[in-house]
Amino acid sequence: MLPCLALIPGLFFIPESPRWLAKMGLTEDFETSLQVLRGFDADISVEVNEIKRAVASTTRKSTNRFADLKQRRYWLPLMIGIGLLVLQQLGGTNGVIFYSSNIFLSAGISSSNAATFGVGAIQVVATAVATWLVDKTGRRLLLIVSSSGMAVSLLIVAVAFFLKGFVDEDSTLYGVLGIISVVGVVLMIVAFSLGMGPIPWLIMSQVKIKGLAGSVAALTNWFFSWVITATAPLLLAWSSGGTFTLYTLMCAFTVAFVAIWVPETKGKTLEEIQFSFR
């Protein structure tokens, strides 16, 4: 609760959304807010006109229906937005995080709670780095690097668990494999936090997955989060190596999905991104 309370003072310094102000008809405030966001030296005249046209178009049709989502022009952005949110979960990150203590115990790490705490701290740092990188390297590149890093890290963990089945528990190699599996889990969390954690939500908002479609995308994401969380202990009881192999395959598929379908949205306005899908 305390971290949530600490966020409250910061809310007073968040400016109103320029698009919301434009929708409310507060033209002067809308242009002022946009100028602050873009910088006082930036020329915002073109973007102002684009936002006004977009708001006017949205105002003419203020309600969304499920039938609207069947229109062909929504298929690609829906596939990209919802696809990324589903693949975000199918990589198994929530299963790994929620059951990290059990994973570390099965890897032979006695201080599993300390290791879990360390993973959480690393995730915070990696997410902070991602917020700095996202506008410098681009969303698409970060997604590819992130999902590739997750695939490699999970493969390392899977191989380590498979090899442990052929090694005596009292041997030095068994302990080394346990450490390798923990390092792989940590690297996987780092890779996830750099891209696949935050960026799918950003992409969803940029490819016109809003309103009703946004609700469907969020519901789908949380459904698959529940599926992964519920099945993780069952899969780990079946085979730790097999579980991480499945997650590896899903991350490899994510790399292909991003490379083929996800556009780069860096430096583009919402209107430019949405126009590219027409």
BELDALIN-V501181 format. One line per field, one symbol per residue. psi: psi as a letter, one per 40 degrees, with the letter a starting at -180 (. if undefined). A space follows every 10 residues. Layout:
psi->???
//
This chain:
psi->dddddddddd deehiihddd dddeegdddd dddddddeie eihedddddd dddddddddd geiiidddee ideedddddd ddddddddde eeddddddfd ddddddeehd gddddddddd dddddddddd ddddeddidd dddddddddd dddddddddd ddddeeihde iddddddddd dddddddddd dddececddd ddddddffgi bddddddddd dddddddddd edddddddhd dddddddddd dddddddddd dhiheheiid dddddee.
//
